[in-house]
């Protein structure tokens, strides 16, 4: 009698809204703060920034660093990006050993580095290759959910349905679709019709990403497209409370940024200049609490880290 197939755990998310993986942003300092603002039913989970896999498996300690030390009621999936089948599969095994409740595969990154390494969105032109990579990881971690994130296509969206089917055929339990193509990169345009097309051709849950600017857009995306989950990226940089709809005050906004600065110093040993740079990265997008108002330029051009943090401290004390 053949042995029973291993039972894959159900998707671990606690709600339908998810924080997107963003390179250089969703490391533990930022991610933990955002997760701590929300109840599990408001923010259902998050993902690490991608761990790049080249030609050999990543060490378990590197994967543990991506996951961070803190645990929340909401799961944090570990995102991997690579095109070497064996290295990706072995890294997935180590990710699960390091505590990852879900492994996510990145087929969406449009950066020059990803394209040069034939990884990320470079693979959007080759659906059979996408299927093979998904299958290798699914086979390597048979009891852990595997998801895959794609864009709507490379130069255009003609292969969208083929890519969606490839992810499902590879055995993934969740398909995330960023509704822009590789060529559209991070433009403001977002075509939710592409999300509907993906939903129509697969039976696994689909998570829609793109075109969410305010809290109300999350439910609108689900209702309009048939997606089971909605993912937020850049909008969460400007309003970390977007998942709950809480309207933060200027003081709350300033306190979040000060807490972020403190975490960068304490957990990562970042220099004052590096801390200021990361805070400005958020201020460039910031919309919560009318913190920057019409004066964004003065925040972004402040050259003295202490003056920048002092200004935030003054607002937080109001």
TAGI-V534679 format. One record per helix or strand. SS is the DSSP state (h for helix, s for strand). FROM is the first residue (numbers start at 1). LEN is the number of residues. If there is no record, write none. Layout:
BEGIN
((SS | FROM | LEN) (SS | FROM | LEN))
END
This chain:
BEGIN
((s | 17 | 3) (h | 28 | 9) (s | 45 | 3) (s | 51 | 2) (h | 60 | 8) (s | 75 | 7) (h | 85 | 13) (s | 102 | 6) (h | 112 | 5) (h | 120 | 6) (h | 127 | 14) (s | 145 | 7) (h | 160 | 10) (s | 174 | 5) (h | 192 | 10) (s | 205 | 5) (h | 215 | 11) (s | 229 | 4) (h | 234 | 5) (h | 250 | 19) (h | 272 | 12) (h | 288 | 3) (h | 296 | 5) (h | 305 | 12))
END
